[in-house]
Amino acid sequence: MRNVIKEVITKKPKPFWEVILMVLTFVVGVNFLITLCNKLGEKYAGLASIAILILSIIICMFIIKRLLECYTYILVDDELLFEKNVGKKNNLILKVPIDDIKIIRPYRELENDENIAYTYKFICDREYDKFYFAEFEKEGKRYRFIFKPSDRLLKALGNKVLNNAESWGH
């Protein structure tokens, strides 16, 4: 039987009044821009209105995506998986064998390192005191990921990474 620990990290929902205020501000802003476009004259007003419509659609898609986005951390036996979820759609972003993880430390200990090829961020909020980072190697390059594990996941990872560190001679 496989050992599985699964956690879903979501954003805290915004208050209803804040969402209504954002929507109203957006609608009033678009209305104001369209009113300004009408003063451009017949030739340019239509083009400007189409540009505003396209820009509005792109902004709405971006906002909706940001509101619905969350991450799932899955520890399956000796692999840590990170999925990005938007609505019901799940995309596997990163799969890290536990044996490849060199360190796991609190985020406050993170230092700039120019030898890091890329840093993955699997976080949804700004609770920095609960964030951790980990480093791993893949194909000769060093990578990091920043995440917000629960105590249960952190303990399971810590035990495995600690055992790996001992086998590496650290």
Residue pairs with C-beta under 8 A, 6 or more apart in sequence:
2 76
2 77
3 75
3 76
3 77
4 74
4 75
4 76
5 73
5 74
5 75
5 152
5 153
5 156
6 72
6 73
6 74
6 75
7 72
7 73
7 74
7 149
7 150
7 153
8 70
8 71
8 72
8 85
9 70
9 71
9 72
9 73
9 122
9 123
9 124
9 147
9 148
10 70
10 124
11 67
11 69
11 70
11 124
11 125
12 125
14 67
22 63
26 56
26 59
26 60
30 52
30 56
33 52
34 49
34 52
37 44
37 45
37 48
37 49
37 52
38 45
39 45
40 48
65 86
68 86
68 87
69 84
69 85
69 86
69 124
70 84
70 85
70 124
71 82
71 83
71 84
71 85
71 122
71 123
71 124
71 147
72 81
72 82
72 83
72 85
72 90
73 80
73 81
73 82
73 122
73 147
73 149
73 153
74 80
74 81
74 82
74 83
75 81
75 98
75 153
75 156
75 157
78 97
78 98
78 99
78 160
79 95
79 96
79 97
79 98
80 95
80 96
80 97
80 98
80 101
80 157
81 92
81 94
81 95
81 96
82 92
82 93
82 94
82 95
82 96
82 120
82 122
82 145
82 147
83 90
83 91
83 92
83 93
84 90
84 91
84 93
84 122
85 91
93 120
93 122
94 120
94 122
94 145
96 134
96 136
96 145
98 157
98 160
98 161
98 164
99 164
100 136
100 137
100 138
101 134
101 135
101 136
101 157
101 160
101 161
101 164
102 134
102 135
102 136
102 137
102 161
102 165
102 168
103 134
103 135
103 161
103 165
104 132
104 133
104 134
104 154
104 157
104 158
104 161
105 132
105 133
105 134
106 129
106 131
106 132
106 133
107 128
107 129
107 131
107 132
107 133
107 146
108 128
108 129
109 133
110 133
110 144
110 146
113 142
115 142
116 135
116 142
116 143
116 144
117 141
117 142
117 143
118 143
118 144
119 133
119 143
119 144
119 145
119 146
120 143
120 144
120 145
120 146
121 145
121 146
122 145
122 146
122 147
122 148
123 131
123 146
123 147
123 148
124 148
125 148
127 148
130 148
131 146
131 147
131 148
132 146
132 147
132 148
132 149
132 154
133 144
133 145
133 146
133 147
134 144
134 145
134 147
134 157
134 161
135 142
135 143
135 144
136 142
136 143
136 144
136 145
137 143
149 157
